Amino acid sequence: MKTFTLEEAQSLLPVLESLLKRAVEGRQSAEEAESGLADLSRRIYLSGGMMVDVAKVARQRAEIEAHMERVRECIAEIDSIGVQVKDLEGGLLDFPCRMDDQVVLLCWRMGETTIEHWHTVDSGFQGRQPIDERFRRRSTSGGRPN
């Protein structure tokens, strides 16, 4: 497992935020298109049947799949960097970090300007604690190799 220093994780935020935004937008677009198809299904059911533009429905289904593929690609790219997507809707990412001979997670949420929190692997988001001097000292002194 790749681990990051605070400085390394911080330097990745612009790229990761862009990927995360693309994934969130793709998911929202897919959900909107799915909602349109669900409305059509309800109208068909309530009216006891109706003429449907099959080609249009097929295009909408292809559009949904294209949006979802974009979501999968963005998440896969984030994952390939070594960062964990914890909550796509909330824009929550975790960066594994070695601290005091254990792996902890630097925690960042979309909209935050910097990484200011961390938590243990077991405690999750609810166990977030403020970044303390141990993390900053490690970043500036070079720390241990990963």
C-alpha positions as CSV (number, residue, x, y, z in Angstrom):
1,M,0.0,0.0,0.0
2,K,1.3,3.4,-0.9
3,T,1.5,5.9,1.9
4,F,1.7,9.7,1.7
5,T,3.2,12.4,3.7
6,L,1.0,15.4,4.5
7,E,2.9,17.4,1.9
8,E,2.6,14.8,-0.8
9,A,-1.2,14.4,-0.2
10,Q,-1.7,18.1,-0.2
11,S,0.1,18.5,-3.5
12,L,-2.3,16.0,-5.1
13,L,-5.5,17.9,-4.1
14,P,-5.9,19.9,-7.3
15,V,-5.8,16.9,-9.5
16,L,-7.9,14.8,-7.1
17,E,-10.5,17.5,-6.7
18,S,-10.9,17.7,-10.5
19,L,-11.3,13.9,-10.8
20,L,-13.7,13.9,-8.0
21,K,-15.8,16.7,-9.4
22,R,-16.0,14.9,-12.8
23,A,-17.1,11.7,-11.1
24,V,-19.8,13.5,-9.0
25,E,-21.0,15.4,-12.1
26,G,-21.1,12.1,-14.1
27,R,-23.1,10.4,-11.4
28,Q,-25.6,13.3,-11.2
29,S,-26.0,13.3,-14.9
30,A,-26.7,9.6,-14.9
31,E,-29.2,9.9,-12.1
32,E,-31.0,12.7,-14.0
33,A,-31.2,10.5,-17.1
34,E,-32.4,7.5,-15.1
35,S,-35.1,9.7,-13.5
36,G,-36.3,10.6,-17.0
37,L,-36.6,6.9,-17.9
38,A,-38.3,6.2,-14.7
39,D,-40.9,8.9,-15.4
40,L,-41.5,7.4,-18.9
41,S,-42.0,3.9,-17.3
42,R,-44.6,5.4,-14.8
43,R,-46.4,7.2,-17.7
44,I,-46.5,4.0,-19.7
45,Y,-47.8,2.1,-16.7
46,L,-50.4,4.7,-15.7
47,S,-51.8,5.0,-19.2
48,G,-51.9,1.3,-19.8
49,G,-49.3,1.6,-22.6
50,M,-48.3,4.1,-25.2
51,M,-46.1,4.6,-28.2
52,V,-42.5,5.0,-27.2
53,D,-39.6,6.3,-29.3
54,V,-37.4,3.2,-28.8
55,A,-34.4,4.8,-30.5
56,K,-34.6,7.8,-28.1
57,V,-34.8,5.4,-25.1
58,A,-31.8,3.5,-26.4
59,R,-29.9,6.8,-26.7
60,Q,-30.8,7.7,-23.1
61,R,-29.6,4.3,-21.8
62,A,-26.4,4.7,-23.7
63,E,-26.0,8.2,-22.2
64,I,-26.5,6.8,-18.7
65,E,-23.8,4.1,-19.4
66,A,-21.4,6.7,-20.7
67,H,-21.8,8.8,-17.6
68,M,-21.3,5.8,-15.3
69,E,-18.2,4.8,-17.3
70,R,-16.8,8.3,-16.7
71,V,-17.5,7.9,-13.0
72,R,-15.8,4.5,-12.9
73,E,-12.7,5.9,-14.8
74,C,-12.4,8.8,-12.4
75,I,-12.6,6.6,-9.4
76,A,-10.1,4.1,-10.9
77,E,-7.7,6.9,-11.6
78,I,-7.9,8.1,-8.0
79,D,-7.5,4.6,-6.8
80,S,-4.4,4.1,-9.0
81,I,-2.8,7.1,-7.3
82,G,-3.2,5.2,-4.0
83,V,-6.0,7.4,-2.6
84,Q,-9.2,5.9,-1.2
85,V,-12.6,7.2,-2.3
86,K,-14.7,6.9,0.9
87,D,-17.8,8.7,-0.1
88,L,-18.4,9.9,-3.7
89,E,-21.5,12.1,-2.9
90,G,-19.7,13.7,0.1
91,G,-16.5,14.1,-1.8
92,L,-14.5,12.3,0.9
93,L,-11.0,11.0,0.3
94,D,-8.5,9.2,2.6
95,F,-4.7,9.1,2.1
96,P,-2.9,6.3,3.8
97,C,0.0,7.8,5.9
98,R,2.5,6.1,8.1
99,M,2.7,7.7,11.6
100,D,4.4,6.2,14.7
101,D,4.8,2.8,13.1
102,Q,1.1,2.5,12.1
103,V,-0.9,3.4,9.1
104,V,-3.5,6.2,9.6
105,L,-5.6,8.0,7.1
106,L,-5.3,11.7,6.2
107,C,-8.9,12.8,5.6
108,W,-10.0,15.4,3.1
109,R,-13.5,16.4,2.0
110,M,-14.2,18.3,-1.3
111,G,-14.5,22.0,-0.6
112,E,-11.8,22.0,2.1
113,T,-8.8,24.0,1.0
114,T,-6.2,21.9,2.8
115,I,-6.0,18.5,4.6
116,E,-6.6,19.4,8.2
117,H,-7.7,16.0,9.7
118,W,-6.7,12.4,10.1
119,H,-8.2,9.3,11.7
120,T,-7.2,5.7,12.4
121,V,-8.2,3.0,10.0
122,D,-10.8,1.7,12.4
123,S,-12.3,5.0,13.6
124,G,-13.4,6.3,10.2
125,F,-14.7,9.8,9.6
126,Q,-16.4,10.1,13.0
127,G,-12.9,9.7,14.6
128,R,-11.4,12.7,12.7
129,Q,-8.8,14.5,14.6
130,P,-6.9,17.7,13.7
131,I,-3.6,17.4,12.0
132,D,-0.9,17.9,14.7
133,E,2.8,18.7,14.7
134,R,3.8,15.1,14.1
135,F,2.4,15.2,10.6
136,R,3.9,18.6,9.8
137,R,7.3,17.7,11.2
138,R,7.4,14.6,9.1
139,S,6.5,16.5,5.9
140,T,9.2,19.1,6.4
141,S,12.0,16.8,7.6
142,G,11.5,14.2,4.9
143,G,10.2,11.6,7.2
144,R,10.6,7.9,6.6
145,P,10.6,6.5,3.1
146,N,7.3,5.0,1.9
